[in-house]
Structure formats: C-alpha cells, structure tokens
Amino acid sequence: MADSDFQRQLEGYGLTTVQVHFWMPDHKSLLQQFVFQQYDLAPKFPRLGQFLDFWRTDIEAVLHSVCVAHNHLIGPAEWQAVDGVIKIN
C-alpha cells in the first residue's frame, strides 16, 4: 500500500513551505515567525486557506505577512550525459 504523502503527490499535491510573521496584541513591538510544511494544491492552496481562516478566528495573534514556497516533487527527471569511466578497484 502506498504512503499517504506519496498518494497525495500522485494526485497533484506539492510540498508547500509557509512562513508566517505575526505579532501578539500585548507585544506589538515583537515580530514573531512560524514556519511549517504541508502538502497542498497550487495555485489555490486550499489547505493553507483553511489554516489562515483558523488563525484569524481562533488565534489572538495578528498576521503581519505570509510567504509561500511550493514545489511539485514528482515530475520529469533531469539528467545529463557524462563522458568518462569510473573504475572501482
């Protein structure tokens, strides 16, 4: 049986890294950072949208900025022909 993360990749999901900058209402001069990774579908990012909705409704911290990096892990392989012989003993 295939791993659930591998199954998601076959369905088009890619690894998404999210960097969230926020500040707490009682410490407005202290900008904090939260970084996490999850599998999500670009370009709409439905799982990220759910997380940000949760953040806005259930967490007291105020969002300053959100930076998203996304990469499809399953795709055509890159290769390059190399001339030469490698001898091991």
N, C-alpha and C positions, 0 to 999 in steps of 0.2 A: 504494500500500500504506500502511496506517495505521501511525503511530508506535506502538511497543510500549507506551509510557506511556498514550497515548490509548486503546489497546485495553484496557488494564487498567481504566481509568476506566469504559469501557462495560460491563465485567464486574462493576462494583460496588466496585472499589477506590477508596480516597480517599487524599489526601495526609496522611501521619502525620508529625508532628514529635515527636521523642523527646529528652528532656533527662535525662541520666544523671549523678547525683552519685556519686562514688566516692572512695575513698582507697586508697593503696598501703600494704601491710603495714609497710614500713620508714619511712613518713612519715604516721603516724596523725593528726597534728595538721593536715595539709594536705588540705582537701577540694577535689577537682577536679571539673570538669564536662566532659561530652562531649555535643554536640548533633548530631543528624543527621536527615535526612528520607528517607522511603521511601514507596512505595505499599503499603497494607495493607488488610485487610478488617476493619471494625469489626463487632461489639464483641469478637470473639475475638482479633484481631491475631495470626495465625499466624506471620507473618514476624518480628514483634517477639519472640514466644516463642522462635523459633529463635535469634535474636540473643542473647537473655538466657541461653539454655541454653549457647551457645558461650562467652559471657562467664564463666559460672560454672565451666565445665570447663577452658577454655584460657587465661584471663587471670588474673593473680595479684591484680589489683585487687579490693577488696571493695566491693560495691554498697551505697550508702547510701540512695538514693532514685531513683525513675524517674517522670518526669512525661510524660504523653502528651497531645497535642492532635491532633485528627483533623477533617478537613473533606472532604466529598464535593464535588468540583469540578464535576461535571456534575449539574445539577438544573434546576428551573424558574427561569426568569429573573425578576428583579424589575424592574418598570417603573412609571413614574409619569407621568401625563399632565401636560403643562405648557402653559399658555396663553401665547401670545406669538409674535412673528415675529422671526426673526433675519435681518438683511439684511447681505450681504457685497457692498460696492460697488454 
